[in-house]
Amino acid sequence: MKPDDHRSMREMLGAFALGHLSAAQETGVRAHLDGCADCRRDLAEISPLAHELGLVDVNRISATPTPSPDLGHRIQAAIAGERRHRDQVTRRRRVVLAAAAVAALLLVGGAGIEMGKQIDGPPVAVAPIEPVAVQSRLDSVQASAGLVAHTWGTEIKLEAVGLRSGSSYAVEVMTDDGRTRSAGAFVGTGGQVMNCNLNTDVLRPDATGFRVVDERGRAVLTADL
């Protein structure tokens, strides 16, 4: 079939769905549909609209629509309501931020008092940091890490430069029984140095390595433990 003939048949599908074709035209369209999957698909999309199209008053299609007299007032009222809502949200955010700032000051003050009390007491034991060699799968990325063994699991102190700014990265810890456990996630900072502490409930003796994967699930950093 020539392209012009095929286009003509496609243009007749709407009238076919509405039953507005002559018997000869309808026979021709049916014969074309038997051999054309594209037109069968188009007809399947058009057919559900046939009932609604049949309700259209053709005498009013060309009539120029006239907006209601109060349309402008309703638009202005909607804009004013949106502005009021935005102002309320802004005020609530300011209150929350102010409360958070006060809470932070109180926490810092309390921590300072507690530290002052401990100055004269016995020294607090600090868990040693185990250095770990990190291999980068990307030439533009450099990273280093250290591990801290805790009674509840393992802490990973990760430092990296070159990970795509704004992209999310997940950290997975591999165990000696072949399982993979999450150690959290972070966002890349591009050329800025990124420092983060990641935690997993896997105990240090059970951990055999960890990896950092990007949003596509590709490993960009790996480390054997």
C-alpha positions in Angstrom: 0.0 0.0 0.0 1.3 3.5 -0.9 2.0 5.9 1.9 -0.8 8.2 0.7 -3.3 5.4 0.8 -2.2 4.4 4.3 -2.5 7.9 5.5 -6.0 8.1 4.0 -7.0 5.0 5.8 -5.7 6.3 9.1 -7.7 9.5 8.7 -10.9 7.5 8.3 -10.4 5.6 11.5 -12.4 8.3 13.5 -15.3 8.2 11.2 -15.1 4.3 11.2 -15.3 4.2 15.0 -18.4 6.5 14.9 -20.1 4.5 12.2 -20.1 7.4 9.8 -18.6 5.6 6.8 -20.5 4.3 3.8 -20.7 0.5 3.4 -17.9 0.5 0.8 -15.6 2.7 2.9 -16.2 0.6 5.9 -15.4 -2.6 4.0 -12.1 -1.0 2.8 -11.1 0.1 6.3 -11.8 -3.4 7.7 -9.7 -5.0 5.0 -6.9 -2.5 5.8 -7.1 -3.2 9.5 -6.7 -7.0 8.9 -3.1 -6.3 7.7 -2.0 -3.2 9.6 -1.1 -3.5 13.2 -0.4 0.3 13.6 -4.0 1.2 12.5 -5.5 -1.5 14.8 -3.6 0.1 17.7 -4.8 3.6 16.7 -8.4 2.3 16.5 -8.1 0.7 19.9 -7.1 4.1 21.3 -9.9 6.0 19.5 -12.8 3.5 20.1 -13.3 4.4 23.8 -13.9 8.0 22.8 -16.5 7.2 20.2 -19.5 7.5 22.6 -18.3 10.9 23.9 -17.6 12.2 20.3 -21.1 11.2 19.4 -22.4 13.7 22.0 -20.6 16.6 20.4 -22.9 19.3 18.9 -21.2 20.0 15.6 -23.2 23.3 15.3 -21.4 24.7 18.3 -17.8 23.6 17.5 -17.0 26.9 15.8 -18.7 29.0 18.5 -16.3 31.4 20.3 -16.1 30.5 24.0 -17.0 33.3 26.4 -15.5 33.3 29.9 -17.8 33.8 32.8 -18.1 37.5 34.0 -16.5 36.6 37.4 -13.5 34.7 36.0 -11.1 37.6 36.7 -12.3 37.9 40.3 -12.0 34.2 40.9 -8.4 34.2 39.5 -7.4 37.1 41.7 -9.0 35.4 44.8 -7.1 32.2 44.0 -3.8 34.1 43.7 -4.4 35.9 47.0 -5.3 32.6 48.8 -2.1 31.1 47.5 0.0 34.0 48.7 -1.6 33.8 52.2 -0.8 30.0 52.3 2.8 30.7 51.2 3.2 33.4 53.9 1.8 31.0 56.6 4.2 28.3 55.5 7.1 30.7 55.6 6.2 31.9 59.1 5.9 28.3 60.3 9.3 27.5 58.9 10.9 30.5 60.6 9.4 29.3 64.0 10.7 25.8 63.5 14.2 27.0 62.6 14.2 29.4 65.6 13.2 26.6 67.9 15.8 24.3 66.4 18.5 27.0 66.9 17.5 27.4 70.6 17.5 23.6 71.1 21.0 23.4 69.5 22.3 26.1 71.9 20.9 24.3 74.9 22.4 21.0 73.8 25.8 22.6 73.2 25.6 24.3 76.6 24.7 21.1 78.3 27.5 19.3 76.5 30.0 22.0 77.6 28.9 21.6 81.2 29.2 17.8 81.0 32.7 18.1 79.4 33.7 20.5 82.2 32.6 17.9 84.8 34.7 15.2 83.1 37.9 17.2 82.8 39.0 16.3 86.3 37.7 12.7 86.0 39.5 9.6 84.6 40.4 9.7 80.9 37.8 8.4 78.5 38.9 5.5 76.4 38.8 6.3 72.6 38.2 3.4 70.2 41.2 3.0 67.8 40.6 3.7 64.1 41.7 1.0 61.7 43.0 2.4 58.4 41.5 0.9 55.3 42.7 1.1 51.6 39.9 2.1 49.3 40.0 1.3 45.6 38.3 3.8 43.2 36.7 2.6 40.0 36.8 6.2 38.6 39.9 8.1 37.7 38.4 11.3 39.0 37.5 10.0 42.5 39.9 9.6 45.4 38.9 8.2 48.8 40.2 6.9 52.1 38.5 5.3 55.0 39.0 4.1 58.6 37.0 1.6 60.7 36.0 1.8 64.3 34.9 -1.5 65.9 32.0 -1.0 68.4 30.1 -3.5 70.5 26.9 -2.8 68.4 28.6 -3.0 65.0 31.1 -1.2 62.8 31.6 2.5 62.0 33.0 3.5 58.7 34.7 7.0 58.5 34.8 7.8 54.8 36.5 10.7 53.1 36.2 11.2 49.3 36.7 13.8 46.6 35.3 13.8 43.1 31.9 12.0 43.6 29.2 13.7 41.5 27.8 16.7 43.4 24.2 16.2 44.4 24.1 12.5 43.5 23.1 9.9 46.1 25.5 7.0 47.0 24.7 4.0 49.1 27.3 2.1 51.2 27.0 -1.7 51.5 29.0 -4.0 53.9 29.8 -7.5 52.8 29.9 -10.3 55.5 31.8 -13.5 55.7 28.7 -15.5 55.0 28.1 -13.8 51.7 25.4 -11.4 52.8 25.3 -7.6 52.1 24.1 -5.2 54.8 23.4 -1.4 54.4 25.7 1.1 56.2 23.7 4.2 55.1 24.0 6.7 52.3 25.4 10.1 51.5 25.4 12.8 48.8 28.4 13.5 46.6 30.1 16.9 46.9 32.0 17.1 43.6 35.4 18.7 44.1 34.8 19.5 47.7 36.1 17.0 50.4 33.3 14.9 51.6 33.5 13.4 55.2 30.8 11.2 56.6 30.4 8.5 59.3 28.5 5.5 58.3 27.2 2.8 60.6 26.3 -0.9 60.2 25.2 -3.5 62.7 27.7 -6.0 61.3 30.4 -6.7 63.8 34.0 -6.0 62.7 35.1 -9.7 62.8 32.2 -10.5 60.5 32.8 -7.8 57.9 34.9 -8.7 54.8 34.6 -5.5 52.9 32.4 -2.6 51.8 31.5 -0.8 48.6 30.0 2.5 47.6 27.4 2.3 44.8 25.9 5.1 42.7 22.2 5.7 41.8 22.5 3.1 39.0 23.8 0.4 41.4 27.4 0.6 40.0 30.2 0.2 42.5 32.5 3.3 42.4 34.5 2.6 45.5 35.5 -0.7 47.1 37.5 -1.9 50.1 38.6 -5.3 51.3 38.7 -5.8 55.1 
